[in-house]
Amino acid sequence: MAFIIEAKGLTKRFGKTQALDGLDLTAESGQVVAVLGPNGAGKTTFIRMVATLLRPDSGQLRVGGHDVRREAPAVRRSIGLAGQFAAIEPAMTGRENLELVARLFGRKRKDAKANASSVLDSLGLTGAGDRLVRTYSGGMRRRLDLGASLVGAPKLLLLDEPTTGLDPRSRIELWDAIRMLVKQGTDVLLTTQYLDEADNLASHVVIIDHGRVVAAGTPGELKRRIGGKVIEVHVRHEDDVARVAGVLRDFNHGDIRIDDATRRVSVSVDSGGPVLTNALRAVEDAGVDVEDVALRQPKLEEVFLTLTGRPEADAALEAAAS
């Protein structure tokens, strides 16, 4: 088994804040690895360490077989980094941006032109390559920024929340581009706040909290950790949300989750038995006007909220019980 990233016991402190606290993480080659965590969990700190922009206070970190402390130049030659915001020049064309970055990587002029053309083609930007970047849509700019990280032919691409601020269509286009890169042999380490993004892209998911890994596995493996199924009830009236939460408490196999904005209540349950029928009967007996009800597989978002700690809907449950 070949690991593109091997981290053991990583620590990093900023003043009184412990950003990483003994983090252990491995990323296998040939896949997208997603690192998830709440704000302040240490995701960006870890990415910056992999990129050699930060030095760990202690612990070991190897990227592509190179130690980030002793062999930082070799690590930099093997990676590409796309941050949270597009770092491209709007007054230049897409092709000029890529050729410039390739030259900065030390490529000869002829090779830089060839690399730029290849990247534009692979990201579906050939037709826009000779247009000024200021005429690009947000999704096109993000794809070009991704391309700027690729003209140096990195073995590992680091993506720190790459779809922040993009509309749904642009996100899907960028997802397709990332999948294609993996098929062509680029390893990807991704951090994201969008749980559906990790579910769609990642073969392996690592969840960190308070600077430590709290869970790791495939999306399917992580979903199985929180129970068999999820009952989700969508009520017609806002006043019924708390009442439904109180009813579903009797079927509770995990945390009860409430979304007041959409008037939805969901709860993890054992997959055996006529649980949906019994739950629906109990909700109807409570006199609740139901818009929709479903029994479904858990979402990665529910895994995330369970494993990183989230207060249950205490206020709603107390209101239902009172």
Summary of the structure (lengths in Angstrom):
residues: 322
radius of gyration: 23.2
end to end distance: 56.2
largest distance: 75.2
contacts: 1053
relative contact order: 0.13
helix: 39%
strand: 28%
